[in-house]
Structures are given as C-alpha cells and as structure tokens.
Amino acid sequence: MEVAAVLIILVIVVTVALVLASAFWPEPEPEQEPAGTETGPATVPEPPTGPTTLEGALVAQLISGEISARQYRRAVAKLAARDDQRQPVRPPTGLV
C-alpha cells in the first residue's frame, strides 16, 4: 500500500512540475532582419468582396431577391447536371 501511495505522489509531483514548466517557459524570440536591410510595408491581400464561385453568386442573388427560389433550384440543377457530365462519379466496384 505504501508503494502505491508513493507512486501516486510521484505522478502528481511530476505533473505539477510539467504544468509549471510549460506555464513559465520563455517564448521564442522573433527573428530579426539583418541591420541595413529595409523592407517596405507589408501588403495584405484584400479578401474577396463578392462570391468566388458560381454557387456563391446564385446564393447571393437569391438572398438579395434578384432571383426566385424556383430559379435558384433550376440553376443549381443545371450546375449539377453539368458537373455530372464533366466529372461523373462512379460507385466503387466489388463492395457488394
């Protein structure tokens, strides 16, 4: 029984030590540019302001009221048919 108690205390002490070590571990220092090199202002690419896919454009038109739900369903059905012709999905053989 004493051995089990010592092992439990040892596990608790090691766990607390690891938690404290991770809490006070120093952050890595950021890499600095060599002296004398100048960099311009960082350019961040602008996020797209509108839909980037045809499906996204259809949803935007549906939400704004430019097309009706019926027109949206018809357009999506045409897209699905076109995709099925261009890239047909075939079920794997030999599974049944």
C-alpha positions in Angstrom: 0.0 0.0 0.0 2.9 2.4 0.7 4.4 1.8 -2.7 1.1 2.8 -4.4 0.9 6.0 -2.3 4.5 6.9 -3.2 3.8 6.3 -6.9 0.7 8.5 -6.8 2.5 11.3 -5.1 5.4 11.0 -7.6 2.9 11.2 -10.5 1.3 14.2 -9.0 4.6 16.0 -8.4 5.8 15.3 -11.9 2.5 16.5 -13.4 2.6 19.8 -11.4 6.3 20.3 -12.4 5.4 19.9 -16.1 2.5 22.3 -15.8 4.6 24.9 -14.1 7.4 24.4 -16.6 5.1 24.9 -19.5 3.5 28.0 -17.9 6.8 29.7 -17.4 8.7 28.5 -20.5 10.1 31.5 -22.4 8.6 32.5 -25.7 10.9 32.1 -28.7 12.3 35.4 -29.8 11.1 36.6 -33.3 13.7 36.6 -36.0 15.1 40.0 -36.7 16.1 41.4 -40.1 19.8 42.0 -40.5 20.9 45.6 -40.0 20.8 47.7 -43.1 18.0 45.9 -44.9 14.9 47.8 -45.4 11.6 46.3 -46.2 8.5 48.0 -47.5 5.2 48.0 -45.7 3.6 44.6 -45.6 0.9 44.1 -48.1 -2.0 42.1 -47.0 -4.2 40.7 -49.8 -7.7 42.1 -49.7 -10.3 39.4 -49.1 -12.8 38.9 -52.0 -15.7 41.2 -51.7 -18.1 39.1 -53.7 -18.8 35.4 -54.3 -15.9 33.5 -55.7 -17.9 30.5 -57.1 -21.0 30.3 -59.3 -22.9 28.6 -56.5 -22.0 31.6 -54.2 -23.2 34.0 -56.9 -26.5 32.2 -57.1 -26.9 32.3 -53.3 -26.1 36.0 -53.3 -28.7 36.6 -56.0 -31.3 34.5 -54.1 -30.7 36.4 -50.8 -30.8 39.8 -52.5 -34.1 38.9 -54.2 -32.7 39.1 -57.8 -33.9 35.5 -58.5 -36.7 33.4 -57.0 -36.3 30.1 -55.2 -37.6 28.3 -58.3 -35.0 30.0 -60.5 -32.3 29.1 -57.9 -33.3 25.5 -57.8 -33.3 25.3 -61.6 -29.9 26.9 -61.9 -28.4 24.6 -59.3 -29.9 21.5 -61.0 -28.3 22.7 -64.3 -25.0 23.1 -62.5 -25.3 19.6 -61.0 -26.1 18.1 -64.4 -23.1 19.9 -66.0 -20.8 18.7 -63.2 -22.1 15.1 -63.7 -21.3 15.3 -67.4 -17.8 16.8 -66.8 -16.8 14.7 -63.8 -19.1 11.7 -63.4 -18.9 10.0 -60.0 -19.0 6.2 -60.3 -19.5 4.0 -57.3 -16.6 1.7 -56.5 -17.0 -1.9 -57.8 -16.7 -5.0 -55.7 -18.1 -3.6 -52.5 -21.4 -5.5 -52.7 
